[in-house]
């Protein structure tokens, strides 16, 4: 009998050996020595497999000491979430799965509970707390996706500069004075890790407007 634990362990071995892009249900079944039909009895598809792998990784993380201040608590948890997920390049695909959070187990969404509780403590309604989390989550996922894609396929800056594709210094200084002044320093600036600064500023704005902000009717993640 093949267990879900064995399936996840085998999937991690394949990812570590060949990268997440080459992980397929067929290869996983071969690694386990079982038929693909048997594998599908345990895991619905590759998407669910990756979601389960992310959940398993989150469950094994040591939770940080949380500050008493609700705002600082949110920043701490979001920063830890970003660091953990960014350390798994294959998680980038999982983060775009519709309803990702709802598909994780209870032990994998403790950070969501912390953020919601802290937002309510900071003066948000329950509905507004969900919106605050969504805004922070989308910002965080965006950062992870951009950096994950850059890590998988790093840009050959010298080649691009030679072909004129990123030569900002050659732009029309009258029409685009700021961009021309920054010039080719842009890639170096963009590589800086400004997540902590960004999430703090973003959170200040969200909590500051929480009392008057209406709830939206857009579908939640």
ROPA-98072 format. One record per residue (C-alpha): y negated, z, x; residue number from 1; residue in one letter. Coordinates in nm, 3 decimals. Example, Ala and Ser with C-alpha at 12.3 -4.5 7.8 and 13.67 -1.06 7.14 Angstrom:
<node <0.450,0.780,1.230>,1,"a">
<node <0.106,0.714,1.367>,2,"s">
//
This chain:
<node <0.000,0.000,0.000>,1,"x">
<node <-0.344,-0.095,0.129>,2,"x">
<node <-0.622,0.155,0.060>,3,"x">
<node <-0.992,0.090,0.023>,4,"x">
<node <-1.049,0.297,0.337>,5,"x">
<node <-0.823,0.064,0.534>,6,"x">
<node <-1.006,-0.237,0.396>,7,"x">
<node <-1.346,-0.103,0.498>,8,"x">
<node <-1.219,-0.007,0.844>,9,"x">
<node <-1.081,-0.357,0.896>,10,"x">
<node <-1.406,-0.514,0.775>,11,"x">
<node <-1.604,-0.307,1.024>,12,"x">
<node <-1.371,-0.418,1.305>,13,"x">
<node <-1.430,-0.782,1.218>,14,"x">
<node <-1.806,-0.733,1.197>,15,"x">
<node <-1.818,-0.556,1.532>,16,"x">
<node <-1.602,-0.824,1.694>,17,"x">
<node <-1.747,-1.144,1.549>,18,"x">
<node <-2.063,-1.054,1.355>,19,"x">
<node <-2.119,-1.010,0.983>,20,"x">
<node <-2.187,-1.381,0.928>,21,"x">
<node <-1.821,-1.463,0.997>,22,"x">
<node <-1.680,-1.195,0.769>,23,"x">
<node <-1.493,-1.360,0.482>,24,"x">
<node <-1.242,-1.229,0.233>,25,"x">
<node <-0.981,-1.469,0.371>,26,"x">
<node <-1.028,-1.345,0.728>,27,"x">
<node <-1.021,-0.986,0.611>,28,"x">
<node <-0.694,-1.040,0.423>,29,"x">
<node <-0.543,-1.195,0.736>,30,"x">
<node <-0.662,-0.900,0.945>,31,"x">
<node <-0.489,-0.661,0.705>,32,"x">
<node <-0.178,-0.874,0.679>,33,"x">
<node <-0.202,-0.905,0.302>,34,"x">
<node <-0.265,-1.185,0.057>,35,"x">
<node <-0.617,-1.259,-0.066>,36,"x">
<node <-0.506,-1.182,-0.422>,37,"x">
<node <-0.404,-0.831,-0.317>,38,"x">
<node <-0.740,-0.781,-0.146>,39,"x">
<node <-0.928,-0.881,-0.462>,40,"x">
<node <-0.750,-0.603,-0.650>,41,"x">
<node <-0.946,-0.357,-0.435>,42,"x">
<node <-1.276,-0.540,-0.374>,43,"x">
<node <-1.429,-0.788,-0.617>,44,"x">
<node <-1.598,-1.012,-0.358>,45,"x">
<node <-1.771,-1.019,-0.020>,46,"x">
<node <-2.093,-0.890,-0.175>,47,"x">
<node <-1.924,-0.578,-0.307>,48,"x">
<node <-1.750,-0.532,0.027>,49,"x">
<node <-2.082,-0.526,0.211>,50,"x">
<node <-2.233,-0.287,-0.043>,51,"x">
<node <-1.937,-0.052,0.009>,52,"x">
<node <-1.980,-0.074,0.387>,53,"x">
<node <-2.348,0.019,0.364>,54,"x">
<node <-2.267,0.308,0.132>,55,"x">
<node <-1.999,0.433,0.369>,56,"x">
<node <-2.239,0.418,0.664>,57,"x">
<node <-2.510,0.608,0.474>,58,"x">
<node <-2.265,0.880,0.371>,59,"x">
<node <-2.184,0.951,0.736>,60,"x">
<node <-2.547,1.001,0.839>,61,"x">
<node <-2.665,1.350,0.922>,62,"x">
<node <-2.945,1.431,0.680>,63,"x">
<node <-3.280,1.516,0.841>,64,"x">
<node <-3.459,1.848,0.802>,65,"x">
<node <-3.699,1.790,0.516>,66,"x">
<node <-4.059,1.916,0.524>,67,"x">
<node <-4.189,2.135,0.243>,68,"x">
<node <-4.482,1.898,0.178>,69,"x">
<node <-4.367,1.633,-0.073>,70,"x">
<node <-4.561,1.349,0.089>,71,"x">
<node <-4.420,1.429,0.434>,72,"x">
<node <-4.076,1.457,0.277>,73,"x">
<node <-4.097,1.103,0.140>,74,"x">
<node <-4.218,0.961,0.473>,75,"x">
<node <-3.933,1.137,0.657>,76,"x">
<node <-3.664,1.007,0.422>,77,"x">
<node <-3.796,0.651,0.408>,78,"x">
<node <-3.827,0.638,0.785>,79,"x">
<node <-3.470,0.761,0.826>,80,"x">
<node <-3.349,0.505,0.572>,81,"x">
<node <-3.527,0.225,0.757>,82,"x">
<node <-3.384,0.329,1.094>,83,"x">
<node <-3.029,0.357,0.963>,84,"x">
<node <-3.026,0.026,0.777>,85,"x">
<node <-3.208,-0.158,1.056>,86,"x">
<node <-2.935,-0.047,1.297>,87,"x">
<node <-2.685,-0.254,1.096>,88,"x">
<node <-2.801,-0.620,1.108>,89,"x">
<node <-2.539,-0.717,0.850>,90,"x">
<node <-2.704,-0.479,0.603>,91,"x">
<node <-2.989,-0.729,0.561>,92,"x">
<node <-2.778,-0.942,0.328>,93,"x">
<node <-2.672,-0.637,0.126>,94,"x">
<node <-3.029,-0.523,0.066>,95,"x">
<node <-3.102,-0.836,-0.137>,96,"x">
<node <-2.812,-0.776,-0.378>,97,"x">
<node <-2.933,-0.730,-0.735>,98,"x">
<node <-2.892,-0.367,-0.843>,99,"x">
<node <-2.799,-0.258,-0.490>,100,"x">
<node <-2.893,0.107,-0.538>,101,"x">
<node <-2.704,0.139,-0.863>,102,"x">
<node <-2.385,0.021,-0.695>,103,"x">
<node <-2.383,0.296,-0.432>,104,"x">
<node <-2.194,0.620,-0.481>,105,"x">
<node <-2.360,0.958,-0.541>,106,"x">
<node <-2.333,1.059,-0.175>,107,"x">
<node <-2.509,0.739,-0.068>,108,"x">
<node <-2.826,0.771,-0.278>,109,"x">
<node <-2.937,1.119,-0.179>,110,"x">
<node <-3.251,0.968,-0.028>,111,"x">
<node <-3.346,0.824,-0.367>,112,"x">
<node <-3.314,1.169,-0.523>,113,"x">
<node <-3.534,1.317,-0.250>,114,"x">
<node <-3.808,1.056,-0.294>,115,"x">
<node <-3.811,1.081,-0.674>,116,"x">
<node <-3.817,1.461,-0.667>,117,"x">
<node <-4.097,1.467,-0.409>,118,"x">
<node <-4.303,1.211,-0.602>,119,"x">
<node <-4.274,1.420,-0.919>,120,"x">
<node <-4.369,1.730,-0.720>,121,"x">
<node <-4.675,1.539,-0.596>,122,"x">
<node <-4.791,1.480,-0.954>,123,"x">
<node <-4.607,1.167,-1.068>,124,"x">
<node <-4.433,1.130,-1.400>,125,"x">
<node <-4.064,1.040,-1.384>,126,"x">
<node <-4.147,0.680,-1.468>,127,"x">
<node <-4.418,0.664,-1.203>,128,"x">
<node <-4.185,0.822,-0.947>,129,"x">
<node <-3.939,0.536,-1.000>,130,"x">
<node <-4.219,0.284,-0.948>,131,"x">
<node <-4.334,0.463,-0.633>,132,"x">
<node <-3.982,0.446,-0.494>,133,"x">
<node <-3.951,0.077,-0.581>,134,"x">
<node <-4.277,-0.007,-0.404>,135,"x">
<node <-4.170,0.185,-0.093>,136,"x">
<node <-3.821,0.036,-0.104>,137,"x">
<node <-3.946,-0.323,-0.129>,138,"x">
<node <-4.182,-0.263,0.164>,139,"x">
<node <-3.897,-0.115,0.366>,140,"x">
<node <-3.651,-0.393,0.281>,141,"x">
<node <-3.910,-0.655,0.374>,142,"x">
<node <-3.951,-0.502,0.718>,143,"x">
<node <-3.575,-0.475,0.770>,144,"x">
<node <-3.513,-0.834,0.663>,145,"x">
<node <-3.780,-0.980,0.888>,146,"x">
<node <-3.662,-0.785,1.192>,147,"x">
<node <-3.295,-0.851,1.117>,148,"x">
<node <-3.355,-1.226,1.089>,149,"x">
<node <-3.554,-1.222,1.414>,150,"x">
<node <-3.273,-1.037,1.590>,151,"x">
<node <-3.009,-1.285,1.472>,152,"x">
<node <-3.212,-1.591,1.560>,153,"x">
<node <-3.488,-1.491,1.804>,154,"x">
<node <-3.774,-1.733,1.833>,155,"x">
<node <-3.805,-1.927,2.156>,156,"x">
<node <-4.173,-1.853,2.202>,157,"x">
<node <-4.212,-2.076,2.509>,158,"x">
<node <-4.063,-2.375,2.326>,159,"x">
<node <-4.279,-2.320,2.019>,160,"x">
<node <-4.592,-2.286,2.229>,161,"x">
<node <-4.504,-2.605,2.414>,162,"x">
<node <-4.463,-2.788,2.085>,163,"x">
<node <-4.788,-2.646,1.952>,164,"x">
<node <-4.631,-2.466,1.656>,165,"x">
<node <-4.775,-2.121,1.734>,166,"x">
<node <-5.071,-2.213,1.950>,167,"x">
<node <-5.329,-2.021,1.754>,168,"x">
<node <-5.583,-2.057,2.032>,169,"x">
<node <-5.598,-2.430,1.958>,170,"x">
<node <-5.702,-2.373,1.596>,171,"x">
<node <-6.048,-2.460,1.473>,172,"x">
<node <-6.257,-2.163,1.583>,173,"x">
<node <-6.522,-2.240,1.325>,174,"x">
<node <-6.287,-2.265,1.029>,175,"x">
<node <-6.049,-1.988,1.148>,176,"x">
<node <-6.252,-1.772,1.388>,177,"x">
<node <-6.041,-1.456,1.360>,178,"x">
<node <-5.707,-1.632,1.403>,179,"x">
<node <-5.840,-1.833,1.696>,180,"x">
<node <-5.966,-1.514,1.862>,181,"x">
<node <-5.629,-1.344,1.828>,182,"x">
<node <-5.458,-1.657,1.950>,183,"x">
<node <-5.117,-1.635,2.109>,184,"x">
<node <-5.133,-1.255,2.125>,185,"x">
<node <-5.004,-1.260,1.766>,186,"x">
<node <-4.628,-1.253,1.850>,187,"x">
<node <-4.673,-0.956,2.084>,188,"x">
<node <-4.872,-0.765,1.823>,189,"x">
<node <-4.619,-0.850,1.551>,190,"x">
<node <-4.336,-0.702,1.755>,191,"x">
<node <-4.490,-0.353,1.747>,192,"x">
<node <-4.318,-0.097,1.527>,193,"x">
<node <-4.588,0.002,1.278>,194,"x">
<node <-4.353,0.110,0.999>,195,"x">
<node <-4.447,0.480,1.006>,196,"x">
<node <-4.818,0.398,0.988>,197,"x">
<node <-4.764,0.142,0.712>,198,"x">
<node <-4.541,0.356,0.492>,199,"x">
<node <-4.782,0.650,0.522>,200,"x">
<node <-5.083,0.442,0.421>,201,"x">
<node <-4.889,0.276,0.140>,202,"x">
<node <-4.772,0.613,0.008>,203,"x">
<node <-5.125,0.757,0.017>,204,"x">
<node <-5.239,0.474,-0.209>,205,"x">
<node <-4.947,0.509,-0.447>,206,"x">
<node <-4.974,0.885,-0.487>,207,"x">
<node <-5.351,0.870,-0.509>,208,"x">
<node <-5.334,0.634,-0.804>,209,"x">
<node <-5.031,0.789,-0.971>,210,"x">
<node <-5.227,0.978,-1.236>,211,"x">
<node <-5.391,0.668,-1.381>,212,"x">
<node <-5.137,0.398,-1.300>,213,"x">
<node <-4.960,0.251,-1.606>,214,"x">
<node <-4.588,0.199,-1.596>,215,"x">
<node <-4.479,-0.162,-1.566>,216,"x">
<node <-4.221,-0.350,-1.768>,217,"x">
<node <-4.072,-0.541,-1.476>,218,"x">
<node <-3.697,-0.493,-1.410>,219,"x">
<node <-3.615,-0.229,-1.150>,220,"x">
<node <-3.399,-0.261,-0.844>,221,"x">
//
